[in-house]
């Protein structure tokens, strides 16, 4: 009897509060109510995005990439906290949805995931940190003409897989792997167009990615049966570091979604993934959702599945923001060598899981190397050592900047800098990378 009473008292005793106490006290920040019990037509999508941008001006910026062949806007929204740092220089993810028949369902998943992140910006630390430190670009409908035709056909009950093949498939219209010949063994075997980037939609996405060097990850959608037979990590010549595999097999797998790396170097298919990976070194991932219907060729999940799927997509985006490469500066020390010559030692680290640039991106010079900028005094020389090395290797110095090396996830560089300046000079050190953001520290020579 006494033991049972003790057990009851333990069960009724107050439990430790969760580490994130805001979960208990804050409600979701619902400034706009959107209906996800239907699929959004072109005008409805524009109105939904406009409403969100007006309701969350501190996080959302809405714009257009340009016009489709049918004169429809390709809307893009940028999700990032509008703080002192420029969102265009933060590590970024590009979400592309509804590019072709195989991912018409992506629009609602991307839109609902966007809403999920906005509503939880103040109640979950991971979301707060993601919006402050990274940027997510959403193109919820990359092929509005096709989507309009598909939704109209579904509404009238006339949708059939025989109606689609004549249209140019954006998933074959990109320059890396473009081919005029049909590949019978490839699911992506639609009309490639008369030449690479013949379609305004593919040209607009191409231009955006080429102009935004901060984008390191591409997230798109595919039907459930779209898995590659051979895992990319097992493909011959695949040289990306283990950090990518840890992200896919760890945090992304834990979201409950089927997510797969989808870039090819050998036998590219002319799709967005192979262009992003092969030419820009951007890491492409596909969320697999919905099963293709044999009659229509579409992979639209039921509307009641949109909300749970989108929450998992939002969780995947959060996991990816945490995995993105991010630079930090620590361990600063100052030593006076003689007169006005000073030796500074700092540690530049990548605190993310992914490399500051993919291995393929490095080989092809997709973006520049990480750099260290020194302001204050005259830069006289620099050296670096990595891992357990004891000898500093000389680094190139040009106009107050030092070219560093790419950093794998969790790796660090010990940098030694020689500066000529009078005592009490204020010196600022800024480490930056096109895809890993920037970090800064300041010190006084004394």
Phi, psi and omega in degrees: 000315180297320179296319179295320179296318178298318180296321179295318180296321178296319181294327182274348182293148179299136179268159177298138179289150175300156182298326179264090185293340181296337178300328184277338188245344185249135173271158175303143182276080184270096178265340179223137177253119178248148181262120178249032175258017176204170177264137189278125171282172188305310182293321179297321179295315178301316181295321180295315180294320179296319179296317179295316181297322179288327183279332182236061185294338180283351182236332189246137170232125184253140177205184180235136174286336182146195185257145174282177178298329178269015176071026174263148179285140169264095185286143176226133173240138179256122180257112180188146176291130180276076181253200185293327179278146184283119179303335182285351178249001179276155173305138191223157174240141177247121180254117181244124184233157176052056176273329186210186180297332185283347182223035176304328181293348186293332183301308182293323179294318179293316181296315181292324176294321176301314179298319180301316180291319180298316184291339182252016184298332185253358186242355179225123185301324182297321179291316178305314181293319180298317181290332181278325190254343185226176180227140175236123176261126178250125165245091189289344176213098183275353180220070186296329180296310181297317181297320178298318178295317182296311182294324177296319179293321178295320181294324181272353179077022183249010183293133178208143180299340180286346183274347191263326194303333185291339183281147179294130180268116180299337180284004173230008189258003180271156191289333182278105181090009178299138179211140178281353185263141180283133177258105185295337182269004183244134179297330180272073186236035178280194181289120183278352185089167184289337179197163181301138179060033177290339184264137179300328181296314179291324178296320182293316178294317177307310183295318180300312182293321179295328182272346182248088183291346181284348179284118180248344182226137174248129176241124178226187188232156181204159176289163185303322186277012184274012182295143173286143180293328182245124180299140185300330181291344180259358181285142179301135176084000180283117190241010180294148187290169185296338181302322179297317180294322179297322180292315183290317183277350182251262185303321181288322178295327181290346178286346182087003177265152169272107182235134184222143171294134192230018179268144176238141169260312175278136178055055178295158191250003182078017180259176183298321183299312183289328173294312183299317182283310187288327184256327184251350182071017177280138183274114183266135177232148177238131172271124182264118184209133179086146180250135183297134177272130185294332182281317185258340184077008182262160180235055183273118174289163176295151184299329179291347178272348185297311184299308179296322178296318183292327176296323177290323176297318177298320178296322178294320178297320177298315179298323180289322177298325178288333180276340182305146178295139179216127181278149172218156177238131180211175173063040182281133175223151182234133176224130178274123180272307176194144178043247184255023178256127185234148176246122177250140175234128179224161175246120175258123185234154170257107184273359175274180179267328182273155180294152179300336169206143180301157179300316179296321178298320177297315181299326184259005178060042184298314175224168183288166178289158169301148183225156176240118180258132180246122177245129182105118182080177181254125181286118185260338182173168181203153176213164183217149171222147181235157177055233183262010179298145179253342182260133177279130176268136183296146179243152177287138180236130181212118176050050176077008180240147180240126177278122179263195177243162177294147182242129173289166179301129180080358182274164179214157176240136172263116186248131176250128184237134175255128183231138174254117182192154177293158175301151181073010175287136175275129182239135176245134178244125181235113175265133181216154178212140181306326185246002180238012177072207183217161175215145183223153173212156181230150179208166178243133180285105178205000000 
